[in-house]
Amino acid sequence: MPLSASTCAGWTALSNIYTPDGKFVKDVTLKSCPNLLIFDHTIVRAAPPKTLASGMADAVAKWYESSLTSSTSQDGFVQQTVQMARVLRDQLFLNGYKAYIDPLSNSWETVAEGCALTAGIIGGLGGARCRTAAAHPIHNGLTQLEYTNKPLHGELVGFGLLIQLHLEEKNSKNQLPKQAKSQLIDFFSQLNLPISIESICLKNATSDELYKACKFACNDDSDIHQLPFPIKAKDIFEAIQNLQSFPTSSKIKTNKT
C-alpha cells in the first residue's frame, strides 16, 4: 500500500537497495510484480505535494529513457510499452500543475495513478529496456553525495533527466533534445523541482566528490551504457557544470514529438 505517489516502486518487478543513509547500492530484478497493490486515494492525497511532484519527474523520465533504449527494438510489445510512456508523459504535462496545486481535482487522480501505477506497468511490461537510460544512473551516482536536505528519488531522477538531454543535445545533430530540455525545465520549475546543481541542496560537495558520483553513474554494469553514444564520467561532470536554466513560462505545452 503506497503512502504517496512519489515513485512506481509499489507496482514494479524491481527493488532498489540502498545503504542506511540513502546511498544507492544496486537494483534487484524480481520474478514478478506484486500480486496485489492497494492504492488508497485518501492516504496518498494526504502526502506532501512535493511527493507528487517527485513522482511526476520519475514517471516522465520513462518516455525519455525508454524512447532511447528501445528505439531500435523490433519487439512489438516493447514498442507498445514505449508508446504508453509517451501517453503518460503527455498526461503529466497536461494535468501535472493542476494536480500539484489541487489534490481534490480530477487531474490529481490522473497524475497520481499515472505516477504510482502506470509507470510501474511500463517498467514491468517493457522490461529493463523500458526503465532506464541516463537519468536513473545519474540519480544513483548523485545519491553517493551528502546533502543539507536529502532530495527525493524523483527529484534527483528529474535532474538526471536534464543532464541526459544535455548529453543527447551534445551528441546529436537535431534540436529535439534541446527543445525537450527547455520544455522540462519549464515543467519542473512549476512543480518546484530541481533544475540546477545548486538547487539539489548539496552539502559542500567538492569537485572531486562530484566527479566520483559521475564515475559511479558510469560503472561498467550501469544502464547508462544503453545510450546510443559512448559516455564517460567526464561527460556527465561537464554536463552538470554547463547546464543552464532556461526562462520559464506559466503555460505547459505538450511536445508532440
C-alpha positions in Angstrom: 0.0 0.0 0.0 1.8 3.1 -1.2 1.7 6.1 1.1 2.4 8.6 -1.7 2.7 8.7 -5.5 6.4 9.7 -5.4 7.6 6.6 -7.2 6.2 3.5 -9.0 8.1 1.2 -6.6 4.9 -0.3 -5.3 4.0 -1.9 -8.6 7.1 -3.0 -10.4 9.3 -6.1 -10.6 12.4 -4.3 -9.4 13.8 -3.4 -5.9 16.5 -0.9 -5.3 18.9 -1.5 -2.5 20.3 1.5 -0.5 22.6 2.0 2.4 21.0 3.1 5.7 22.0 6.7 4.8 20.4 6.6 1.4 23.3 5.8 -1.0 22.3 3.6 -3.9 24.0 0.1 -3.9 22.3 -1.9 -6.6 18.9 -3.0 -8.1 17.5 -6.4 -7.9 15.1 -7.8 -10.6 12.2 -9.7 -9.1 10.4 -12.7 -10.7 7.1 -10.8 -10.9 5.3 -7.7 -9.9 3.4 -7.7 -6.6 0.2 -9.8 -6.7 -1.8 -7.1 -5.1 -1.5 -3.4 -4.7 -4.0 -1.2 -2.8 -3.9 2.4 -3.9 -6.0 4.4 -1.4 -6.6 7.9 -2.7 -7.3 9.2 0.8 -4.0 8.1 2.1 -2.0 9.2 -1.0 -3.8 12.5 -1.1 -2.6 13.3 2.4 1.1 13.1 1.3 3.0 16.4 0.9 2.7 17.9 -2.6 6.4 17.6 -3.2 6.0 13.8 -3.2 3.6 14.1 -6.2 6.0 16.4 -8.0 8.8 13.9 -7.4 6.6 11.2 -8.8 6.0 13.2 -11.9 9.7 13.7 -12.5 10.3 10.0 -12.1 7.3 9.0 -14.3 8.0 11.4 -17.1 11.5 10.0 -17.4 10.0 6.7 -18.6 9.4 8.2 -22.0 12.7 10.0 -22.4 14.7 7.0 -21.3 12.7 4.2 -23.0 12.5 6.0 -26.3 16.3 6.0 -26.4 17.0 2.5 -25.1 14.2 0.8 -27.2 14.3 3.0 -30.3 15.6 0.2 -32.5 13.6 -2.7 -30.9 11.6 -4.9 -33.2 9.6 -6.3 -30.4 6.0 -5.1 -30.9 5.3 -5.5 -27.2 8.2 -3.2 -26.3 7.2 -0.7 -28.9 3.6 -0.6 -27.5 5.0 -0.1 -24.0 7.2 2.8 -25.1 4.1 4.5 -26.5 2.4 4.0 -23.2 5.3 6.0 -21.7 4.7 8.8 -24.3 1.0 9.0 -23.5 1.8 9.1 -19.8 4.2 12.0 -20.5 1.5 13.9 -22.3 -1.0 13.4 -19.5 1.5 14.6 -16.9 2.3 17.8 -19.0 -1.5 18.5 -19.4 -2.6 17.7 -15.8 0.6 18.0 -13.7 0.4 21.5 -12.4 -3.4 21.3 -11.7 -2.8 18.1 -9.8 0.1 19.7 -7.8 -2.0 22.6 -6.6 -5.4 20.9 -6.2 -5.4 17.4 -4.7 -9.2 17.3 -5.0 -9.2 17.7 -8.8 -9.7 15.0 -11.4 -6.2 15.9 -12.6 -4.8 14.7 -9.3 -6.3 11.3 -9.8 -5.0 11.0 -13.3 -1.5 12.1 -12.3 -1.3 10.2 -9.0 -2.4 6.9 -10.6 -0.1 7.6 -13.6 3.0 8.1 -11.3 2.3 5.2 -9.0 0.6 2.7 -11.2 1.1 3.3 -15.0 4.8 4.0 -14.6 5.2 0.7 -12.8 3.3 -1.2 -15.6 5.6 0.4 -18.2 8.7 -1.0 -16.5 7.0 -4.3 -15.8 5.7 -4.9 -19.3 8.7 -3.5 -21.2 11.4 -4.9 -19.0 14.8 -3.4 -18.5 14.8 -1.6 -21.8 11.8 0.5 -20.8 13.2 1.5 -17.5 16.4 3.5 -17.7 19.0 5.2 -19.9 20.9 8.0 -18.2 18.5 9.7 -15.8 18.3 6.9 -13.3 22.0 6.0 -13.3 22.9 9.7 -12.7 20.4 9.6 -9.8 22.3 6.6 -8.5 25.6 8.5 -8.7 24.2 11.6 -7.0 22.9 9.6 -4.0 26.6 9.0 -3.1 26.9 12.7 -2.1 26.0 14.4 1.1 23.0 16.8 1.3 21.7 19.5 3.6 18.2 18.3 2.8 18.1 14.9 1.1 16.2 15.1 -2.3 13.5 12.6 -3.1 14.1 9.9 -5.6 12.2 11.6 -8.4 13.9 15.0 -7.7 17.3 13.5 -8.5 15.9 11.5 -11.4 14.4 14.7 -12.9 17.7 16.5 -12.6 19.4 13.4 -14.1 17.0 13.6 -17.0 18.0 17.2 -17.7 21.6 16.0 -17.8 20.6 13.2 -20.1 19.0 15.6 -22.6 22.0 17.9 -22.4 24.2 14.9 -23.4 21.8 14.0 -26.2 21.9 17.5 -27.4 25.7 17.4 -27.5 25.8 14.1 -29.3 23.0 14.6 -31.9 22.5 16.7 -35.0 19.0 17.8 -34.3 17.2 20.2 -32.0 14.8 17.8 -30.3 16.9 17.2 -27.1 17.3 21.0 -26.7 13.6 21.6 -27.1 12.7 18.8 -24.7 15.2 20.1 -22.1 13.7 23.6 -22.3 10.1 22.1 -22.0 11.1 20.0 -19.0 12.8 22.9 -17.2 9.6 24.9 -17.7 7.5 22.0 -16.3 9.9 21.2 -13.4 10.0 24.9 -12.4 6.2 25.0 -12.0 6.5 22.0 -9.7 9.4 23.4 -7.7 11.7 20.6 -8.8 15.5 20.9 -9.0 16.7 22.3 -12.4 20.4 23.0 -11.5 23.2 21.6 -9.3 22.6 24.5 -6.9 19.0 23.5 -6.3 19.5 19.9 -5.2 20.9 21.0 -1.7 24.4 19.5 -1.9 26.3 19.8 1.4 29.6 21.5 0.4 30.4 18.9 -2.2 33.9 19.3 -3.8 34.6 18.9 -7.5 36.4 15.6 -6.7 33.3 14.3 -4.8 31.0 15.3 -7.7 33.3 13.6 -10.2 33.3 10.4 -8.1 29.5 10.5 -8.2 29.7 10.8 -12.0 32.1 7.8 -12.1 29.6 5.8 -10.0 26.9 6.6 -12.6 29.2 5.1 -15.3 30.1 1.8 -13.6 30.7 -0.9 -16.1 27.3 -2.5 -15.4 25.4 0.8 -15.4 22.3 1.2 -17.7 23.8 4.5 -18.8 25.7 2.5 -21.4 22.5 1.8 -23.1 22.7 5.3 -24.5 23.3 5.3 -28.3 26.7 7.0 -27.9 29.7 6.4 -25.6 29.6 8.0 -22.2 32.3 8.7 -19.6 32.3 10.3 -16.2 33.9 13.5 -17.5 30.9 13.9 -20.0 28.4 13.9 -17.1 30.6 16.1 -15.0 30.9 18.7 -17.8 27.1 18.5 -18.5 26.4 19.2 -14.8 28.7 22.2 -14.9 27.3 23.5 -18.1 23.6 23.0 -17.6 21.9 26.4 -17.6 18.4 27.3 -16.6 16.1 28.4 -19.4 13.5 31.2 -18.9 10.2 29.7 -17.6 6.6 30.5 -18.5 3.3 29.7 -16.8 1.9 27.6 -19.6 2.8 23.9 -20.2 2.7 22.9 -23.8 2.7 19.3 -24.9 5.5 18.3 -27.2 4.1 16.1 -29.9 7.4 14.6 -30.9 
